């Protein structure tokens, strides 16, 4: 309907009101709030990554986030789309990608990976909501395929809560078990004092973040737990890692092990 | 006390009832002018029985029709019919309406006769009384009450549910009725019981209205077949199908009516109106309206004559705090945004809601992020997000397959959507197109 159709209905001195279809009230939770909550949940893993892997972690996160934001802004400008970096979704991609990179990775690969995440993983499919895959993981897959050596350049954690043991080497826990049959104790796995990608070593800080998202009802706990349950069940029934197994690695250790995630 | 609730879905919007819940129903002064559309109910419009220039008395029947699913219209004030012309209708567009100007002195129609001896009446006499009084469901759907009270052949009502849930935020008209006019409501329920011959009756009230529950329990002590049911505060608890599920655990089949599971639901306001019509002979010419919202200076509950302009009621409530951007007839979840404040109160106007400028702001719809919240909250177990895709892609047959017609447009999905996608708008559009396609098909077949 164009505006000329509406005007004759107007009463003398009174202006017409706005109309819309119900409902007329909304929940305060919008897309931006959801993304913000995800970012809040990711703060603690970020802090622990900086604690364990030092200033390198901060540089990785910063580079990745900045590249994601710039790429999304640039792509949307070039494609004459509405610029939506204000909804924080590019920031979430940036943080997630950074968290699954090793601390030794050169910064230029991060720039390429983040740009790939946003352009190929997200915007080419139609942007927010239309992406087939998680853009951050698309970026990680790209980096892993392109520079496998950089993506496996593990470093021993710098920060220490527990005292160093022989178990802590520059290999990740499952690699250690595979190559030299050394098991990593629970404490190290839980706190994240192990080598691995910066944001995924600390099971405890990730769990706290998850609890925050459960509490805010951003994610449904049933989805997460049925996923974990499926993993335990499959390991138990089909892959030869019974829950009551007496040899390393135990199922629980596997679950909190970073390179298993 | 046992707490009833429907199971799947539902949302918890801010109640905002404290704006008007404590305020007694005030009688609004007689309006100097009323606009009475010929269609104030679900069904066929009535046809005028009087001409332009005629003088009419309060309560006089001025429009009627022989069509079954319809209801007559009565003059709500004494005065002269200055015009019978198209006028703005609150539900949208224009509709033929009587415009009556007051003559000052109120004179009631001499035909109005009370029937305190109604218990000796036959069912059809009672139904006729209700029809002649123009009574329709006052909860908002405005389905003619005499039709609803006469189950089709072969079906029998076993349970009567009186709906005092009032799950829409802001509205308190039914709440005040239950507190102040509980006798009238009980009287109306007794008339319903006589007509339907049901043994068990439930009066459902949301548990955020403890005073109303208390009041109705006190008053209904000598009425053993009536049971007061406290239902959980969750939107849309007061929706017919959800309420039936909550109380009887029965599910109305797809495309079916409550009577298919032996249940009839009536609103508390309807019960009070039926009592007035039968006991006092007064047809439906007035109703209780909650005038509220953060833009209204002195919100309140008013008993107003039908046809009173929204602007008169807003003036009565002290006027607006700020700029009037939007005005809603009904509650915020299912109400209709009206085009102008020069529209009349009709039979289904349970409230007038004036949101503040900030509350009425327009949200630009964002892309769907597949969070699935609309699926979680849909009380009809539908997939509202998918309906948008189907409508956009013009795949109406797929939408039909997924039972889009079962959507009752409660607005829970629109309320919860973090991307602010206007789900109900798309669903309404799809339904409208489906209806048009069907009409086309029927024409071709003929």
Contacts between the chains, C-beta under 8 A, distances in Angstrom:
chain1	res1	chain2	res2	distance
A	9	B	88	6.7
A	9	B	94	7.3
A	9	B	339	6.5
A	9	B	340	7.5
A	10	B	340	7.4
A	11	B	88	8.0
A	11	B	340	5.6
A	11	B	342	4.8
A	14	B	311	7.7
A	14	B	340	6.1
A	14	B	341	6.5
A	14	B	342	6.6
A	16	B	339	5.7
A	16	B	340	5.9
A	17	B	324	6.6
A	17	B	325	6.7
A	17	B	326	5.7
A	17	B	327	5.3
A	17	B	337	7.1
A	17	B	338	6.6
A	17	B	339	6.2
A	17	B	340	6.1
A	17	B	341	7.1
A	18	B	325	5.6
A	18	B	326	4.9
A	18	B	337	6.9
A	18	B	360	6.6
A	18	B	362	7.3
A	19	B	92	7.8
A	19	B	326	7.6
A	19	B	337	4.1
A	19	B	338	7.2
A	19	B	339	5.9
A	20	B	326	7.5
A	20	B	337	5.3
A	20	B	362	7.4
A	20	B	422	7.4
A	20	B	425	7.7
A	21	B	337	7.8
A	21	B	414	7.9
A	21	B	422	6.1
A	21	B	424	5.3
A	21	B	425	4.0
A	21	B	428	6.3
A	22	B	328	8.0
A	22	B	332	7.4
A	22	B	333	6.1
A	22	B	334	5.0
A	22	B	335	5.8
A	22	B	336	7.2
A	22	B	337	7.8
A	22	B	409	7.3
A	22	B	411	4.8
A	22	B	414	7.2
A	22	B	424	6.0
A	23	B	332	6.2
A	23	B	333	4.6
A	23	B	334	7.1
A	23	B	411	3.3
A	23	B	412	7.8
A	23	B	414	4.7
A	23	B	415	4.7
A	23	B	424	7.0
A	24	B	326	7.2
A	24	B	328	5.6
A	24	B	332	4.4
A	24	B	333	7.6
A	24	B	335	6.5
A	24	B	337	6.8
A	24	B	353	7.6
A	24	B	355	6.6
A	24	B	359	7.8
A	24	B	360	7.5
A	25	B	13	5.8
A	25	B	14	7.6
A	25	B	169	7.0
A	25	B	332	4.4
A	25	B	333	7.1
A	25	B	355	8.0
A	25	B	359	7.1
A	25	B	415	6.4
A	26	B	363	6.9
A	26	B	414	7.5
A	26	B	415	5.9
A	26	B	417	7.6
A	26	B	420	6.4
A	27	B	11	7.3
A	27	B	13	7.6
A	27	B	415	5.9
A	27	B	416	5.4
A	27	B	418	7.5
A	29	B	418	5.5
A	30	B	366	7.7
A	30	B	418	4.8
A	30	B	419	7.2
A	30	B	420	6.3
A	31	B	366	5.4
A	31	B	369	5.9
A	31	B	418	4.9
A	31	B	419	5.3
A	33	B	418	7.0
A	34	B	369	7.4
A	34	B	371	7.0
A	34	B	418	5.5
A	84	B	366	7.6
A	87	B	366	7.0
A	89	B	369	7.9
A	126	B	367	7.8
A	127	B	367	6.5
A	128	B	366	7.6
A	128	B	367	4.9
A	128	B	369	6.4
A	129	B	367	3.8
A	129	B	368	4.9
A	129	B	369	4.8
A	129	B	370	6.2
A	129	B	419	7.5
A	130	B	367	6.9
